[in-house]
């Protein structure tokens, strides 16, 4: 389970750091997704809107939340990978 190019295996501290970073990326992505969904689809839950408008808000909120959550995970993990490369 080496890293290739003669760097040797990951240290325990590096493995722990990656695990923490993955957890942080997933947690912050879930939080961001929930906030975006609430912001976009929230009016459908609060006000009595036409069914099509409510459906559009919920679907748009779900798509935006999912997309932004995935982008958040990618952003956090790429930043961590860049930080690891700079350390070496």
ZITA-V314348 format. One record per backbone hydrogen bond with DSSP energy under -1.0 kcal/mol. NH is the residue of the N-H (numbers start at 0). CO is the residue of the C=O. Records with the same first field share a line. If there is no record, write none. Layout:
# ZITA-V314348
NH: CO ; CO
This chain:
# ZITA-V314348
2: 7
6: 3
14: 10
15: 11
16: 12
17: 13
18: 14
19: 15
20: 16
21: 17
22: 18
23: 19
24: 20
25: 21
26: 22
27: 23
28: 24
29: 25
30: 26
31: 27
32: 28
33: 29
34: 30
35: 31
36: 32
37: 33
38: 34
39: 35
40: 36
41: 37
44: 41
45: 41
46: 42
48: 46
53: 49
54: 50
55: 51
56: 52
57: 53
58: 54
59: 55
60: 56
61: 57
62: 58
63: 59
64: 60
65: 61
66: 62
67: 63
68: 64
69: 65
70: 66
71: 67
72: 68
73: 69
74: 70
75: 71
76: 72
77: 73
78: 74
79: 75
80: 76
81: 77
82: 78
83: 79
84: 80
85: 81
86: 82
